[in-house]
Amino acid sequence: MMALLMPLAAILVTSALIALLAAGDPKRRRSARLPGDGQGKSVRRTLAAFACLPGAVLATMGDAAGFMLWLGGAGVAGWFVALSFAQTGQEPR
């Protein structure tokens, strides 16, 4: 059970940072006609680097299974974040 706590915590941290990236995405904000300019390049790059940091920690600890769990979990979490921020009710083109 304890072996799952580190990868799970890493996935949660990465998911939160991915959600912050999605919330401040300038292109998404423009297309949704939301107020504000979104995040600048340096903020987005910093958030992306911090989102990768939990995986790097797991890899440097030598926890290969934890790293693979984080890698898969972060990918799945990214898809769920993208789905939650997707615009609904659009007319088909």
Backbone as XML, in Angstrom:
<?xml version="1.0"?>
<chain id="A" units="angstrom">
  <residue number="1" name="MET">
    <atom name="N" x="0.817" y="-1.192" z="0.000"/>
    <atom name="CA" x="0.000" y="0.000" z="0.000"/>
    <atom name="C" x="0.862" y="1.257" z="0.000"/>
  </residue>
  <residue number="2" name="MET">
    <atom name="N" x="1.923" y="1.250" z="0.776"/>
    <atom name="CA" x="2.794" y="2.425" z="0.847"/>
    <atom name="C" x="3.492" y="2.684" z="-0.486"/>
  </residue>
  <residue number="3" name="ALA">
    <atom name="N" x="3.712" y="1.614" z="-1.257"/>
    <atom name="CA" x="4.385" y="1.788" z="-2.540"/>
    <atom name="C" x="3.515" y="2.545" z="-3.529"/>
  </residue>
  <residue number="4" name="LEU">
    <atom name="N" x="2.220" y="2.568" z="-3.322"/>
    <atom name="CA" x="1.319" y="3.281" z="-4.221"/>
    <atom name="C" x="1.118" y="4.737" z="-3.837"/>
  </residue>
  <residue number="5" name="LEU">
    <atom name="N" x="1.466" y="5.104" z="-2.611"/>
    <atom name="CA" x="1.204" y="6.465" z="-2.155"/>
    <atom name="C" x="2.057" y="7.507" z="-2.885"/>
  </residue>
  <residue number="6" name="MET">
    <atom name="N" x="3.319" y="7.230" z="-3.104"/>
    <atom name="CA" x="4.187" y="8.189" z="-3.799"/>
    <atom name="C" x="3.729" y="8.426" z="-5.245"/>
  </residue>
  <residue number="7" name="PRO">
    <atom name="N" x="3.496" y="7.377" z="-6.045"/>
    <atom name="CA" x="3.017" y="7.633" z="-7.405"/>
    <atom name="C" x="1.650" y="8.311" z="-7.431"/>
  </residue>
  <residue number="8" name="LEU">
    <atom name="N" x="0.778" y="7.936" z="-6.504"/>
    <atom name="CA" x="-0.546" y="8.561" z="-6.460"/>
    <atom name="C" x="-0.435" y="10.046" z="-6.121"/>
  </residue>
  <residue number="9" name="ALA">
    <atom name="N" x="0.402" y="10.382" z="-5.165"/>
    <atom name="CA" x="0.620" y="11.792" z="-4.824"/>
    <atom name="C" x="1.235" y="12.546" z="-5.999"/>
  </residue>
  <residue number="10" name="ALA">
    <atom name="N" x="2.161" y="11.900" z="-6.701"/>
    <atom name="CA" x="2.787" y="12.529" z="-7.860"/>
    <atom name="C" x="1.760" y="12.769" z="-8.966"/>
  </residue>
  <residue number="11" name="ILE">
    <atom name="N" x="0.861" y="11.821" z="-9.174"/>
    <atom name="CA" x="-0.185" y="11.983" z="-10.186"/>
    <atom name="C" x="-1.121" y="13.131" z="-9.811"/>
  </residue>
  <residue number="12" name="LEU">
    <atom name="N" x="-1.469" y="13.235" z="-8.536"/>
    <atom name="CA" x="-2.351" y="14.317" z="-8.094"/>
    <atom name="C" x="-1.700" y="15.687" z="-8.273"/>
  </residue>
  <residue number="13" name="VAL">
    <atom name="N" x="-0.427" y="15.803" z="-7.939"/>
    <atom name="CA" x="0.285" y="17.074" z="-8.119"/>
    <atom name="C" x="0.359" y="17.431" z="-9.594"/>
  </residue>
  <residue number="14" name="THR">
    <atom name="N" x="0.709" y="16.461" z="-10.414"/>
    <atom name="CA" x="0.804" y="16.707" z="-11.853"/>
    <atom name="C" x="-0.560" y="17.071" z="-12.429"/>
  </residue>
  <residue number="15" name="SER">
    <atom name="N" x="-1.613" y="16.408" z="-11.981"/>
    <atom name="CA" x="-2.960" y="16.705" z="-12.474"/>
    <atom name="C" x="-3.369" y="18.134" z="-12.139"/>
  </residue>
  <residue number="16" name="ALA">
    <atom name="N" x="-3.045" y="18.573" z="-10.945"/>
    <atom name="CA" x="-3.379" y="19.945" z="-10.551"/>
    <atom name="C" x="-2.634" y="20.955" z="-11.420"/>
  </residue>
  <residue number="17" name="LEU">
    <atom name="N" x="-1.374" y="20.680" z="-11.709"/>
    <atom name="CA" x="-0.605" y="21.596" z="-12.547"/>
    <atom name="C" x="-1.095" y="21.579" z="-13.996"/>
  </residue>
  <residue number="18" name="ILE">
    <atom name="N" x="-1.512" y="20.422" z="-14.483"/>
    <atom name="CA" x="-2.080" y="20.348" z="-15.830"/>
    <atom name="C" x="-3.383" y="21.136" z="-15.887"/>
  </residue>
  <residue number="19" name="ALA">
    <atom name="N" x="-4.182" y="21.059" z="-14.829"/>
    <atom name="CA" x="-5.424" y="21.836" z="-14.783"/>
    <atom name="C" x="-5.135" y="23.335" z="-14.776"/>
  </residue>
  <residue number="20" name="LEU">
    <atom name="N" x="-4.099" y="23.757" z="-14.062"/>
    <atom name="CA" x="-3.715" y="25.167" z="-14.091"/>
    <atom name="C" x="-3.263" y="25.591" z="-15.481"/>
  </residue>
  <residue number="21" name="LEU">
    <atom name="N" x="-2.535" y="24.717" z="-16.156"/>
    <atom name="CA" x="-2.127" y="25.012" z="-17.529"/>
    <atom name="C" x="-3.336" y="25.165" z="-18.443"/>
  </residue>
  <residue number="22" name="ALA">
    <atom name="N" x="-4.301" y="24.282" z="-18.298"/>
    <atom name="CA" x="-5.491" y="24.337" z="-19.149"/>
    <atom name="C" x="-6.331" y="25.575" z="-18.851"/>
  </residue>
  <residue number="23" name="ALA">
    <atom name="N" x="-6.414" y="25.954" z="-17.581"/>
    <atom name="CA" x="-7.232" y="27.112" z="-17.213"/>
    <atom name="C" x="-6.661" y="28.410" z="-17.768"/>
  </residue>
  <residue number="24" name="GLY">
    <atom name="N" x="-5.361" y="28.491" z="-17.909"/>
    <atom name="CA" x="-4.743" y="29.717" z="-18.386"/>
    <atom name="C" x="-4.310" y="29.684" z="-19.835"/>
  </residue>
  <residue number="25" name="ASP">
    <atom name="N" x="-4.722" y="28.670" z="-20.584"/>
    <atom name="CA" x="-4.326" y="28.543" z="-21.980"/>
    <atom name="C" x="-4.894" y="29.699" z="-22.798"/>
  </residue>
  <residue number="26" name="PRO">
    <atom name="N" x="-4.031" y="30.541" z="-23.392"/>
    <atom name="CA" x="-4.532" y="31.713" z="-24.102"/>
    <atom name="C" x="-5.414" y="31.368" z="-25.304"/>
  </residue>
  <residue number="27" name="LYS">
    <atom name="N" x="-5.069" y="30.339" z="-26.044"/>
    <atom name="CA" x="-5.863" y="29.984" z="-27.226"/>
    <atom name="C" x="-7.257" y="29.494" z="-26.813"/>
  </residue>
  <residue number="28" name="ARG">
    <atom name="N" x="-7.318" y="28.685" z="-25.770"/>
    <atom name="CA" x="-8.612" y="28.207" z="-25.297"/>
    <atom name="C" x="-9.448" y="29.364" z="-24.769"/>
  </residue>
  <residue number="29" name="ARG">
    <atom name="N" x="-8.811" y="30.287" z="-24.079"/>
    <atom name="CA" x="-9.534" y="31.430" z="-23.525"/>
    <atom name="C" x="-10.076" y="32.331" z="-24.643"/>
  </residue>
  <residue number="30" name="ARG">
    <atom name="N" x="-9.285" y="32.522" z="-25.694"/>
    <atom name="CA" x="-9.767" y="33.333" z="-26.832"/>
    <atom name="C" x="-10.944" y="32.677" z="-27.514"/>
  </residue>
  <residue number="31" name="SER">
    <atom name="N" x="-10.834" y="31.378" z="-27.777"/>
    <atom name="CA" x="-11.905" y="30.696" z="-28.503"/>
    <atom name="C" x="-13.184" y="30.600" z="-27.677"/>
  </residue>
  <residue number="32" name="ALA">
    <atom name="N" x="-13.059" y="30.567" z="-26.356"/>
    <atom name="CA" x="-14.229" y="30.536" z="-25.485"/>
    <atom name="C" x="-14.719" y="31.939" z="-25.144"/>
  </residue>
  <residue number="33" name="ARG">
    <atom name="N" x="-14.016" y="32.945" z="-25.657"/>
    <atom name="CA" x="-14.340" y="34.353" z="-25.403"/>
    <atom name="C" x="-14.366" y="34.673" z="-23.902"/>
  </residue>
  <residue number="34" name="LEU">
    <atom name="N" x="-13.370" y="34.162" z="-23.211"/>
    <atom name="CA" x="-13.233" y="34.434" z="-21.779"/>
    <atom name="C" x="-12.398" y="35.701" z="-21.587"/>
  </residue>
  <residue number="35" name="PRO">
    <atom name="N" x="-12.645" y="36.450" z="-20.524"/>
    <atom name="CA" x="-11.860" y="37.665" z="-20.295"/>
    <atom name="C" x="-10.431" y="37.328" z="-19.875"/>
  </residue>
  <residue number="36" name="GLY">
    <atom name="N" x="-9.535" y="38.235" z="-20.143"/>
    <atom name="CA" x="-8.138" y="38.048" z="-19.760"/>
    <atom name="C" x="-7.322" y="37.443" z="-20.884"/>
  </residue>
  <residue number="37" name="ASP">
    <atom name="N" x="-6.029" y="37.618" z="-20.772"/>
    <atom name="CA" x="-5.113" y="37.138" z="-21.815"/>
    <atom name="C" x="-4.606" y="35.732" z="-21.568"/>
  </residue>
  <residue number="38" name="GLY">
    <atom name="N" x="-4.818" y="35.201" z="-20.388"/>
    <atom name="CA" x="-4.269" y="33.889" z="-20.069"/>
    <atom name="C" x="-2.859" y="34.025" z="-19.538"/>
  </residue>
  <residue number="39" name="GLN">
    <atom name="N" x="-2.142" y="32.925" z="-19.526"/>
    <atom name="CA" x="-0.795" y="32.905" z="-18.963"/>
    <atom name="C" x="0.224" y="33.234" z="-20.041"/>
  </residue>
  <residue number="40" name="GLY">
    <atom name="N" x="1.299" y="33.856" z="-19.609"/>
    <atom name="CA" x="2.400" y="34.141" z="-20.517"/>
    <atom name="C" x="3.237" y="32.892" z="-20.768"/>
  </residue>
  <residue number="41" name="LYS">
    <atom name="N" x="4.165" y="33.030" z="-21.713"/>
    <atom name="CA" x="5.016" y="31.893" z="-22.073"/>
    <atom name="C" x="5.839" y="31.382" z="-20.897"/>
  </residue>
  <residue number="42" name="SER">
    <atom name="N" x="6.410" y="32.286" z="-20.154"/>
    <atom name="CA" x="7.279" y="31.857" z="-19.056"/>
    <atom name="C" x="6.484" y="31.139" z="-17.969"/>
  </residue>
  <residue number="43" name="VAL">
    <atom name="N" x="5.263" y="31.586" z="-17.710"/>
    <atom name="CA" x="4.427" y="30.918" z="-16.707"/>
    <atom name="C" x="4.058" y="29.517" z="-17.179"/>
  </residue>
  <residue number="44" name="ARG">
    <atom name="N" x="3.680" y="29.390" z="-18.444"/>
    <atom name="CA" x="3.313" y="28.074" z="-18.985"/>
    <atom name="C" x="4.497" y="27.122" z="-18.968"/>
  </residue>
  <residue number="45" name="ARG">
    <atom name="N" x="5.660" y="27.607" z="-19.324"/>
    <atom name="CA" x="6.849" y="26.751" z="-19.321"/>
    <atom name="C" x="7.238" y="26.332" z="-17.905"/>
  </residue>
  <residue number="46" name="THR">
    <atom name="N" x="7.094" y="27.243" z="-16.966"/>
    <atom name="CA" x="7.400" y="26.923" z="-15.574"/>
    <atom name="C" x="6.427" y="25.877" z="-15.032"/>
  </residue>
  <residue number="47" name="LEU">
    <atom name="N" x="5.132" y="26.065" z="-15.318"/>
    <atom name="CA" x="4.141" y="25.078" z="-14.872"/>
    <atom name="C" x="4.388" y="23.713" z="-15.506"/>
  </residue>
  <residue number="48" name="ALA">
    <atom name="N" x="4.757" y="23.700" z="-16.780"/>
    <atom name="CA" x="5.040" y="22.428" z="-17.451"/>
    <atom name="C" x="6.257" y="21.742" z="-16.829"/>
  </residue>
  <residue number="49" name="ALA">
    <atom name="N" x="7.279" y="22.518" z="-16.492"/>
    <atom name="CA" x="8.467" y="21.939" z="-15.857"/>
    <atom name="C" x="8.120" y="21.382" z="-14.483"/>
  </residue>
  <residue number="50" name="PHE">
    <atom name="N" x="7.312" y="22.125" z="-13.713"/>
    <atom name="CA" x="6.908" y="21.638" z="-12.398"/>
    <atom name="C" x="5.995" y="20.421" z="-12.497"/>
  </residue>
  <residue number="51" name="ALA">
    <atom name="N" x="5.225" y="20.319" z="-13.581"/>
    <atom name="CA" x="4.360" y="19.151" z="-13.772"/>
    <atom name="C" x="5.187" y="17.893" z="-14.024"/>
  </residue>
  <residue number="52" name="CYS">
    <atom name="N" x="6.356" y="18.059" z="-14.606"/>
    <atom name="CA" x="7.238" y="16.913" z="-14.868"/>
    <atom name="C" x="8.101" y="16.550" z="-13.663"/>
  </residue>
  <residue number="53" name="LEU">
    <atom name="N" x="8.205" y="17.453" z="-12.723"/>
    <atom name="CA" x="9.078" y="17.255" z="-11.570"/>
    <atom name="C" x="8.740" y="16.022" z="-10.726"/>
  </residue>
  <residue number="54" name="PRO">
    <atom name="N" x="7.458" y="15.715" z="-10.437"/>
    <atom name="CA" x="7.183" y="14.505" z="-9.649"/>
    <atom name="C" x="7.671" y="13.220" z="-10.325"/>
  </residue>
  <residue number="55" name="GLY">
    <atom name="N" x="7.569" y="13.158" z="-11.630"/>
    <atom name="CA" x="8.078" y="11.989" z="-12.348"/>
    <atom name="C" x="9.584" y="11.897" z="-12.274"/>
  </residue>
  <residue number="56" name="ALA">
    <atom name="N" x="10.249" y="13.039" z="-12.352"/>
    <atom name="CA" x="11.708" y="13.045" z="-12.238"/>
    <atom name="C" x="12.142" y="12.608" z="-10.843"/>
  </residue>
  <residue number="57" name="VAL">
    <atom name="N" x="11.388" y="13.003" z="-9.836"/>
    <atom name="CA" x="11.711" y="12.581" z="-8.468"/>
    <atom name="C" x="11.567" y="11.063" z="-8.334"/>
  </residue>
  <residue number="58" name="LEU">
    <atom name="N" x="10.480" y="10.524" z="-8.869"/>
    <atom name="CA" x="10.292" y="9.070" z="-8.810"/>
    <atom name="C" x="11.406" y="8.334" z="-9.560"/>
  </residue>
  <residue number="59" name="ALA">
    <atom name="N" x="11.810" y="8.874" z="-10.700"/>
    <atom name="CA" x="12.860" y="8.223" z="-11.482"/>
    <atom name="C" x="14.206" y="8.274" z="-10.762"/>
  </residue>
  <residue number="60" name="THR">
    <atom name="N" x="14.517" y="9.409" z="-10.144"/>
    <atom name="CA" x="15.806" y="9.504" z="-9.452"/>
    <atom name="C" x="15.827" y="8.687" z="-8.164"/>
  </residue>
  <residue number="61" name="MET">
    <atom name="N" x="14.649" y="8.419" z="-7.593"/>
    <atom name="CA" x="14.586" y="7.547" z="-6.416"/>
    <atom name="C" x="14.774" y="6.082" z="-6.807"/>
  </residue>
  <residue number="62" name="GLY">
    <atom name="N" x="14.763" y="5.798" z="-8.092"/>
    <atom name="CA" x="14.934" y="4.425" z="-8.546"/>
    <atom name="C" x="13.645" y="3.621" z="-8.536"/>
  </residue>
  <residue number="63" name="ASP">
    <atom name="N" x="12.532" y="4.298" z="-8.429"/>
    <atom name="CA" x="11.225" y="3.634" z="-8.393"/>
    <atom name="C" x="10.676" y="3.545" z="-9.817"/>
  </residue>
  <residue number="64" name="ALA">
    <atom name="N" x="11.127" y="2.524" z="-10.554"/>
    <atom name="CA" x="10.725" y="2.383" z="-11.952"/>
    <atom name="C" x="9.231" y="2.129" z="-12.085"/>
  </residue>
  <residue number="65" name="ALA">
    <atom name="N" x="8.687" y="1.294" z="-11.216"/>
    <atom name="CA" x="7.246" y="1.014" z="-11.276"/>
    <atom name="C" x="6.440" y="2.268" z="-10.947"/>
  </residue>
  <residue number="66" name="GLY">
    <atom name="N" x="6.883" y="3.017" z="-9.954"/>
    <atom name="CA" x="6.210" y="4.263" z="-9.608"/>
    <atom name="C" x="6.273" y="5.268" z="-10.733"/>
  </residue>
  <residue number="67" name="PHE">
    <atom name="N" x="7.429" y="5.334" z="-11.410"/>
    <atom name="CA" x="7.560" y="6.241" z="-12.550"/>
    <atom name="C" x="6.605" y="5.859" z="-13.670"/>
  </residue>
  <residue number="68" name="MET">
    <atom name="N" x="6.497" y="4.573" z="-13.951"/>
    <atom name="CA" x="5.581" y="4.117" z="-15.006"/>
    <atom name="C" x="4.126" y="4.381" z="-14.619"/>
  </residue>
  <residue number="69" name="LEU">
    <atom name="N" x="3.785" y="4.185" z="-13.350"/>
    <atom name="CA" x="2.435" y="4.519" z="-12.890"/>
    <atom name="C" x="2.170" y="6.014" z="-13.041"/>
  </residue>
  <residue number="70" name="TRP">
    <atom name="N" x="3.147" y="6.844" z="-12.684"/>
    <atom name="CA" x="2.994" y="8.286" z="-12.820"/>
    <atom name="C" x="2.837" y="8.665" z="-14.291"/>
  </residue>
  <residue number="71" name="LEU">
    <atom name="N" x="3.643" y="8.061" z="-15.137"/>
    <atom name="CA" x="3.596" y="8.381" z="-16.566"/>
    <atom name="C" x="2.225" y="8.074" z="-17.153"/>
  </residue>
  <residue number="72" name="GLY">
    <atom name="N" x="1.701" y="6.900" z="-16.858"/>
    <atom name="CA" x="0.375" y="6.546" z="-17.350"/>
    <atom name="C" x="-0.726" y="7.368" z="-16.709"/>
  </residue>
  <residue number="73" name="GLY">
    <atom name="N" x="-0.608" y="7.576" z="-15.400"/>
    <atom name="CA" x="-1.622" y="8.351" z="-14.683"/>
    <atom name="C" x="-1.652" y="9.802" z="-15.117"/>
  </residue>
  <residue number="74" name="ALA">
    <atom name="N" x="-0.488" y="10.374" z="-15.377"/>
    <atom name="CA" x="-0.441" y="11.764" z="-15.833"/>
    <atom name="C" x="-1.062" y="11.898" z="-17.223"/>
  </residue>
  <residue number="75" name="GLY">
    <atom name="N" x="-0.839" y="10.915" z="-18.075"/>
    <atom name="CA" x="-1.455" y="10.945" z="-19.394"/>
    <atom name="C" x="-2.973" y="10.851" z="-19.327"/>
  </residue>
  <residue number="76" name="VAL">
    <atom name="N" x="-3.456" y="9.940" z="-18.521"/>
    <atom name="CA" x="-4.907" y="9.783" z="-18.356"/>
    <atom name="C" x="-5.507" y="11.028" z="-17.708"/>
  </residue>
  <residue number="77" name="ALA">
    <atom name="N" x="-4.825" y="11.562" z="-16.712"/>
    <atom name="CA" x="-5.313" y="12.780" z="-16.056"/>
    <atom name="C" x="-5.350" y="13.945" z="-17.037"/>
  </residue>
  <residue number="78" name="GLY">
    <atom name="N" x="-4.353" y="14.019" z="-17.907"/>
    <atom name="CA" x="-4.346" y="15.065" z="-18.933"/>
    <atom name="C" x="-5.548" y="14.969" z="-19.856"/>
  </residue>
  <residue number="79" name="TRP">
    <atom name="N" x="-5.914" y="13.752" z="-20.229"/>
    <atom name="CA" x="-7.099" y="13.577" z="-21.068"/>
    <atom name="C" x="-8.362" y="14.001" z="-20.337"/>
  </residue>
  <residue number="80" name="PHE">
    <atom name="N" x="-8.460" y="13.650" z="-19.054"/>
    <atom name="CA" x="-9.640" y="14.048" z="-18.288"/>
    <atom name="C" x="-9.702" y="15.565" z="-18.094"/>
  </residue>
  <residue number="81" name="VAL">
    <atom name="N" x="-8.565" y="16.197" z="-17.897"/>
    <atom name="CA" x="-8.543" y="17.659" z="-17.787"/>
    <atom name="C" x="-8.978" y="18.281" z="-19.112"/>
  </residue>
  <residue number="82" name="ALA">
    <atom name="N" x="-8.476" y="17.753" z="-20.222"/>
    <atom name="CA" x="-8.875" y="18.276" z="-21.528"/>
    <atom name="C" x="-10.373" y="18.094" z="-21.760"/>
  </residue>
  <residue number="83" name="LEU">
    <atom name="N" x="-10.917" y="16.956" z="-21.345"/>
    <atom name="CA" x="-12.356" y="16.736" z="-21.481"/>
    <atom name="C" x="-13.156" y="17.698" z="-20.614"/>
  </residue>
  <residue number="84" name="SER">
    <atom name="N" x="-12.669" y="17.974" z="-19.426"/>
    <atom name="CA" x="-13.420" y="18.852" z="-18.534"/>
    <atom name="C" x="-13.390" y="20.305" z="-18.994"/>
  </residue>
  <residue number="85" name="PHE">
    <atom name="N" x="-12.344" y="20.700" z="-19.711"/>
    <atom name="CA" x="-12.254" y="22.062" z="-20.213"/>
    <atom name="C" x="-12.794" y="22.202" z="-21.637"/>
  </residue>
  <residue number="86" name="ALA">
    <atom name="N" x="-13.235" y="21.109" z="-22.243"/>
    <atom name="CA" x="-13.735" y="21.158" z="-23.611"/>
    <atom name="C" x="-15.028" y="21.964" z="-23.675"/>
  </residue>
  <residue number="87" name="GLN">
    <atom name="N" x="-15.188" y="22.661" z="-24.784"/>
    <atom name="CA" x="-16.415" y="23.427" z="-24.987"/>
    <atom name="C" x="-17.507" y="22.463" z="-25.430"/>
  </residue>
  <residue number="88" name="THR">
    <atom name="N" x="-18.679" y="22.624" z="-24.875"/>
    <atom name="CA" x="-19.807" y="21.779" z="-25.249"/>
    <atom name="C" x="-20.862" y="22.650" z="-25.922"/>
  </residue>
  <residue number="89" name="GLY">
    <atom name="N" x="-21.721" y="22.010" z="-26.662"/>
    <atom name="CA" x="-22.813" y="22.726" z="-27.310"/>
    <atom name="C" x="-22.402" y="23.488" z="-28.540"/>
  </residue>
  <residue number="90" name="GLN">
    <atom name="N" x="-21.285" y="23.127" z="-29.155"/>
    <atom name="CA" x="-20.868" y="23.806" z="-30.369"/>
    <atom name="C" x="-21.618" y="23.228" z="-31.555"/>
  </residue>
  <residue number="91" name="GLU">
    <atom name="N" x="-21.846" y="24.064" z="-32.537"/>
    <atom name="CA" x="-22.494" y="23.600" z="-33.770"/>
    <atom name="C" x="-21.476" y="22.833" z="-34.598"/>
  </residue>
  <residue number="92" name="PRO">
    <atom name="N" x="-21.913" y="21.761" z="-35.264"/>
    <atom name="CA" x="-20.963" y="21.038" z="-36.132"/>
    <atom name="C" x="-20.614" y="21.888" z="-37.334"/>
  </residue>
  <residue number="93" name="ARG">
    <atom name="N" x="-19.398" y="21.691" z="-37.815"/>
    <atom name="CA" x="-18.952" y="22.484" z="-38.970"/>
    <atom name="C" x="-19.355" y="21.851" z="-40.251"/>
  </residue>
</chain>
